[in-house]
Amino acid sequence: MQNFELLQATGIRDICIVSYQLHDDARVQELKDVLQKNGFRVRMAGNMDGLMRRYVTYKLSERITNCQRIKRRIRYSLFSAGRMLQGRSRNTLYLLIDQLKTGDGWLHEGVQIQLEKKHLSDRLFFYDVKSDRIMKFEKPVLGYLEFDVSGHCNLRCKGCSHYSNLVKEPVWGNLDRFREHLSRLREVFDHIEVFRLVGGEPFLNPDVGQFAAAVREAFPDATLYVVSNGLLIPHVKGEILDAIRESKAVVYISYYPPTVKMAEKIKERLDEYKVPYTFSKPIRYFQYEVGETAGNGTSNHRHCSFISCHILSDDGRLCLCDPPMVYQKNMSRLNVKREVSEDCWTDLYSVKDGYELLRQLHRQIPFCKYCLTRKKIMFPWQGSYPQELTDDEMGVHRRKKK
């Protein structure tokens, strides 16, 4: 284990491991054994043993989506971690486990907020499973962030969550402003765990390689993804793929039906330039995520499927999730009008530090009332669909909130 001396140098022998998935995880158990062999007294937080685990099992027996099931586990894990943090003395270290699993980022942000309130931030450490090393940061850590490199797309999927199917003209992120925003993010955060460059289709932007290089320069230890449908990759210029490889980015390929047919050509091209890549599970269905009428925003936020999917806009705003940001960006292209206000996001340049920004990203926002992810309204995937979906078309009927 690298940097183990950071823990030993504190002189503190009580340590609390915080992880989203503690039980049945060999790596976490291996870490616990190493710590105990070196004289640390180890406690666990974030697992769901005893009554807490039975209660969660009961709640998970409800008819809910897999994504909602994951989010509930995260919330109960955070609640469990919060109980473990209560009443702890200052002579305890807290070790957050970064396994790049769903929920890690949101849980880590929540724990940082709690520890900052208790003035225990100096006792916080991170363990990166991938590199097997201990990390210590002076400023807080952002769990997840994405940025739209391109607003338009070559697939134009029906019900695209970023409305890219409605964008006819090229819309690209501004590289110079993006670098400025990264510089500001570096002022308030020491590290971003996962950074995703998304779209639209990122490879429609000829500067996508430079965007990846900018992220890597600002946050050397971030896990960086370029999210693509893959269809353009066999024809992408070599220098773009070189830039992505040198940025140590991973091309995350959404496995749409047209992508399946070109999978071998995509692999050959990426292998030729030694660019790391991964394919998602086959995408056969899309979800109708944002409705036309207001529902129960508090309940939607409590069971949100996108609560950890923070997004950065081209003008330097951060939002809890992408629906309000992409809706505001595409309002001129949409017929259905919804209420969206400045309360839905936070100006990156208006916060005093990273902890204030984390608190803003964890609050309920007005746009939550339009969220439909809990209803799991699914429909077959379809490309080349340049139309806006409506509640009537998707069979959505709910009482308008007074």
C-alpha positions in Angstrom: 0.0 0.0 0.0 1.4 3.4 -1.0 1.5 6.4 1.3 0.7 4.2 4.3 2.9 6.5 6.4 0.4 9.3 6.1 -1.8 7.4 8.5 1.0 6.3 10.8 2.4 9.9 11.0 -0.8 11.1 12.8 -0.1 9.0 15.8 -3.8 8.1 16.0 -4.6 4.4 16.2 -8.5 4.5 15.9 -9.7 4.5 12.3 -13.2 4.5 10.8 -13.5 3.0 7.3 -16.4 4.6 5.3 -17.6 2.8 2.1 -20.8 2.4 0.2 -20.3 -1.4 -0.1 -18.6 -2.9 2.9 -20.1 -6.3 3.2 -19.0 -9.0 0.8 -16.1 -6.9 -0.4 -12.8 -8.6 -0.4 -10.7 -5.5 -1.0 -12.2 -3.7 2.0 -11.7 -6.7 4.2 -8.1 -6.9 3.0 -7.6 -3.2 3.8 -9.0 -3.8 7.3 -6.6 -6.7 7.9 -3.6 -4.6 6.8 -4.6 -1.8 9.2 -5.2 -4.1 12.1 -1.8 -5.8 11.5 -0.2 -2.4 11.8 -1.8 -1.7 15.1 -4.9 0.3 14.1 -8.3 -0.3 15.8 -10.7 -0.4 12.9 -14.4 0.4 12.8 -16.7 0.2 9.8 -19.3 2.8 8.7 -21.6 2.7 5.7 -22.6 -1.0 6.0 -26.1 -2.1 6.9 -25.9 -4.7 9.7 -28.5 -5.7 12.1 -31.8 -3.8 12.2 -30.6 -1.3 9.7 -29.8 -4.0 7.1 -33.1 -5.8 7.7 -35.0 -2.5 7.3 -33.2 -1.8 4.1 -33.9 -5.3 2.8 -37.6 -4.7 3.5 -37.6 -1.3 1.7 -35.8 -2.8 -1.3 -38.6 -5.4 -1.6 -40.8 -2.6 -3.0 -41.3 -2.4 -6.8 -38.7 0.2 -7.6 -36.1 0.6 -10.4 -32.6 -0.7 -10.0 -31.3 2.8 -10.1 -33.7 3.8 -7.2 -32.6 0.7 -5.3 -29.0 1.8 -5.6 -29.8 5.3 -4.5 -31.7 4.1 -1.4 -28.7 1.9 -0.5 -26.5 5.0 -0.8 -28.8 7.1 1.4 -29.0 4.4 4.1 -25.3 4.0 3.9 -24.8 7.7 4.5 -27.2 7.6 7.4 -25.3 4.7 8.9 -22.1 6.5 8.4 -23.6 9.6 10.0 -24.5 7.6 13.1 -21.0 6.2 13.3 -19.6 9.7 13.1 -21.8 11.0 16.0 -20.0 11.2 19.3 -16.6 10.3 17.9 -13.6 11.9 19.5 -11.0 13.9 17.6 -8.7 10.9 18.1 -10.2 9.0 15.2 -9.2 8.9 11.5 -11.8 8.6 8.7 -10.9 6.7 5.6 -13.1 7.0 2.5 -12.9 4.1 0.1 -12.9 5.1 -3.6 -13.9 2.0 -5.6 -15.4 3.9 -8.6 -18.7 2.2 -7.9 -22.1 3.8 -8.2 -22.7 6.0 -5.2 -19.1 6.4 -4.1 -19.0 10.1 -5.0 -22.2 11.2 -3.4 -21.5 9.3 -0.2 -18.0 10.8 0.0 -19.4 14.3 -0.5 -22.0 13.7 2.2 -19.4 12.5 4.7 -17.1 15.5 3.9 -20.0 17.9 4.7 -20.7 16.1 8.0 -17.1 16.1 9.1 -16.6 19.8 8.1 -19.6 20.7 10.4 -17.8 18.8 13.2 -14.5 20.5 12.4 -12.9 17.1 11.8 -11.8 17.6 8.2 -8.2 17.2 9.1 -8.8 13.6 10.1 -10.1 12.6 6.7 -8.2 10.4 4.2 -9.0 8.7 1.0 -8.0 5.2 -0.1 -8.0 4.6 -3.9 -8.6 0.9 -4.6 -7.4 1.1 -8.2 -3.9 2.4 -7.3 -3.8 0.9 -3.8 -2.7 4.2 -2.1 -3.7 6.5 0.7 -4.4 10.1 -0.3 -4.7 13.2 1.9 -6.2 16.5 0.6 -6.3 19.9 2.2 -9.4 21.0 0.3 -12.6 19.0 -0.2 -13.1 16.4 -3.0 -15.8 16.5 -5.6 -17.2 13.1 -6.3 -18.5 13.5 -9.9 -18.7 16.1 -12.6 -19.6 16.1 -16.3 -19.4 18.7 -19.1 -21.1 18.9 -22.5 -18.3 19.0 -25.1 -20.9 19.0 -27.9 -24.6 19.9 -27.9 -25.5 18.1 -31.1 -25.3 14.4 -32.0 -25.2 12.1 -35.0 -27.7 9.6 -33.5 -30.5 12.0 -32.4 -32.1 9.5 -30.1 -35.8 9.7 -29.3 -36.2 11.2 -25.8 -32.5 12.2 -25.5 -32.0 13.5 -21.9 -29.8 16.3 -23.3 -32.3 17.2 -26.1 -29.4 16.7 -28.6 -32.0 15.2 -31.0 -33.5 18.7 -31.4 -30.2 20.5 -32.1 -29.7 20.9 -35.8 -26.7 23.2 -35.9 -23.2 22.5 -34.4 -23.0 23.5 -30.7 -19.6 23.1 -29.0 -18.3 23.8 -25.6 -15.9 26.7 -25.4 -12.4 25.4 -24.7 -10.9 28.7 -23.3 -13.8 29.1 -20.8 -13.6 25.5 -19.9 -10.0 25.9 -18.9 -10.9 29.0 -16.8 -13.6 26.9 -15.0 -11.1 24.1 -14.3 -8.8 26.7 -12.8 -11.5 27.9 -10.6 -12.5 24.3 -9.6 -8.9 23.7 -8.7 -9.1 26.6 -6.3 -11.9 25.1 -4.3 -11.3 21.3 -4.8 -8.1 19.3 -4.5 -9.5 16.4 -6.5 -12.4 15.3 -8.6 -13.0 11.5 -8.4 -14.8 11.1 -11.8 -14.9 13.6 -14.6 -16.9 12.8 -17.8 -16.9 14.6 -21.1 -20.3 14.1 -22.6 -22.6 15.4 -25.3 -24.3 15.1 -27.7 -21.5 13.3 -29.3 -18.1 14.5 -28.1 -16.2 13.3 -31.2 -18.2 15.8 -33.3 -16.1 18.4 -31.5 -12.6 18.6 -33.2 -11.1 19.8 -29.9 -12.3 16.9 -27.7 -8.7 15.8 -27.2 -7.8 19.2 -25.9 -10.7 19.1 -23.5 -9.4 15.8 -22.1 -5.9 17.2 -21.8 -7.2 20.3 -19.9 -9.0 18.0 -17.4 -5.9 15.9 -16.9 -3.7 18.9 -16.3 -6.0 20.4 -13.7 -6.8 17.1 -11.9 -4.0 14.6 -12.5 -5.7 11.8 -10.4 -9.2 12.1 -11.7 -10.8 9.1 -13.5 -11.6 10.7 -16.9 -14.1 9.4 -19.4 -15.0 10.5 -22.9 -18.6 9.2 -23.4 -19.5 8.4 -27.0 -21.8 6.3 -29.1 -18.7 5.2 -30.9 -19.9 5.6 -34.5 -17.4 8.2 -35.5 -14.4 6.6 -33.9 -13.3 4.5 -36.9 -12.9 7.8 -38.8 -11.5 10.0 -36.0 -8.2 11.7 -36.8 -5.2 10.0 -35.2 -4.0 13.1 -33.4 -7.3 13.2 -31.5 -7.0 9.7 -30.3 -3.3 10.3 -29.4 -4.4 13.3 -27.2 -7.0 11.2 -25.5 -4.5 8.4 -24.8 -1.9 10.9 -23.5 -4.6 12.3 -21.2 -5.1 8.9 -19.7 -8.8 9.1 -20.5 -11.0 6.1 -21.1 -13.5 6.1 -24.0 -16.8 5.0 -22.5 -19.0 3.7 -25.4 -22.7 3.7 -25.1 -23.8 0.4 -26.7 -26.7 1.5 -28.9 -28.1 -0.9 -31.6 -26.1 0.9 -34.4 -23.0 0.7 -32.2 -23.3 -3.0 -31.9 -23.0 -3.4 -35.6 -19.7 -1.4 -35.7 -18.2 -2.7 -32.4 -15.3 -4.6 -34.1 -14.3 -1.6 -36.2 -14.4 0.6 -33.1 -12.3 -1.8 -31.1 -9.7 -2.1 -33.9 -9.4 1.7 -34.2 -9.0 2.2 -30.4 -6.6 -0.7 -30.1 -4.5 0.7 -33.0 -3.9 3.9 -31.0 -3.8 2.1 -27.6 -6.7 4.1 -26.2 -8.4 2.4 -23.2 -12.1 1.9 -23.7 -15.1 0.2 -22.2 -18.6 -0.7 -23.5 -21.8 -0.1 -21.6 -24.5 -2.8 -21.4 -26.6 -3.0 -24.5 -29.1 0.0 -24.6 -32.5 -1.1 -25.9 -34.7 1.2 -23.9 -34.7 4.9 -22.9 -36.4 6.5 -19.9 -38.8 9.5 -20.0 -37.2 11.5 -17.2 -38.7 15.0 -17.1 -42.5 15.7 -17.1 -44.6 18.7 -18.0 -46.5 19.2 -14.7 -45.2 19.6 -11.1 -45.2 16.7 -8.8 -43.8 16.1 -5.3 -40.3 17.7 -5.5 -39.3 16.6 -1.9 -40.1 13.0 -2.6 -38.4 13.1 -6.0 -35.2 14.5 -4.4 -35.3 11.9 -1.7 -35.3 9.1 -4.2 -33.4 10.8 -7.0 -31.6 8.7 -9.5 -29.4 11.6 -10.7 -28.4 13.1 -7.3 -24.7 12.4 -7.8 -24.6 13.5 -11.5 -23.3 17.0 -11.1 -22.9 19.0 -14.3 -20.8 22.1 -15.2 -22.2 24.6 -17.7 -20.3 26.5 -20.4 -20.8 29.7 -18.4 -19.5 28.4 -15.1 -22.6 27.2 -13.2 -22.8 23.9 -11.4 -26.0 21.9 -10.8 -27.1 19.0 -8.7 -28.0 17.1 -11.9 -28.2 17.7 -15.7 -32.0 18.0 -16.4 -32.5 21.6 -15.3 -29.3 22.7 -16.9 -29.9 21.1 -20.3 -33.5 22.2 -20.3 -32.5 25.9 -19.7 -29.9 25.6 -22.4 -32.5 24.3 -25.0 -35.6 26.2 -24.0 -35.8 27.9 -27.4 -36.0 24.5 -29.0 -38.8 23.2 -26.8 -42.5 23.6 -26.9 -43.2 22.4 -23.4 -42.5 25.2 -20.9 -41.4 24.5 -17.3 -40.4 26.8 -14.5 -36.6 27.0 -14.2 -34.9 29.6 -12.0 -31.4 30.6 -10.7 -32.1 28.6 -7.6 -31.5 25.4 -9.6 -27.8 26.0 -9.8 -24.8 27.6 -8.2 -22.3 30.0 -9.8 -18.9 28.5 -9.5 -17.3 31.9 -8.9 -19.7 33.0 -6.2 -18.8 30.4 -3.5 -16.2 31.0 -0.9 -14.9 27.4 -0.8 -15.5 23.8 -1.9 -17.6 23.0 1.2 -20.1 25.7 0.4 -20.4 24.3 -3.2 -20.8 20.7 -1.9 -23.7 21.9 0.4 -25.3 23.6 -2.6 -25.0 20.5 -4.7 -26.7 18.4 -2.0 -29.9 20.5 -1.6 -33.2 20.1 -3.2 -33.8 22.4 -6.2 -37.1 23.7 -7.6 -36.8 21.6 -10.8 -37.0 18.4 -8.7 -40.8 18.7 -9.0 -40.7 17.7 -12.7 -38.6 14.6 -12.2 -40.2 11.3 -13.4 -37.4 8.8 -12.8 -39.3 7.2 -10.0 -42.1 6.2 -12.4 -39.8 4.2 -14.6 -41.5 5.2 -17.9 -39.5 3.2 -20.5 -39.8 3.1 -24.2 -37.8 1.3 -27.0 -34.7 3.1 -28.2 -35.1 4.8 -31.6 -32.6 7.0 -33.5 -33.2 9.8 -35.9 -36.1 11.2 -34.0 -36.0 15.0 -34.1 -39.1 15.6 -32.0 -39.8 16.5 -28.4 -41.6 14.0 -26.2 -44.7 15.0 -24.2 -46.6 13.6 -21.2 -49.6 12.7 -23.4 -47.4 10.7 -25.9 -45.7 8.8 -23.0 -49.0 8.2 -21.2 -48.1 10.3 -18.1 -51.1 11.3 -16.0 -50.6 12.9 -12.6 -52.4 15.4 -10.6 -51.0 18.9 -10.9 -49.6 20.2 -7.6 -51.5 23.3 -6.4 
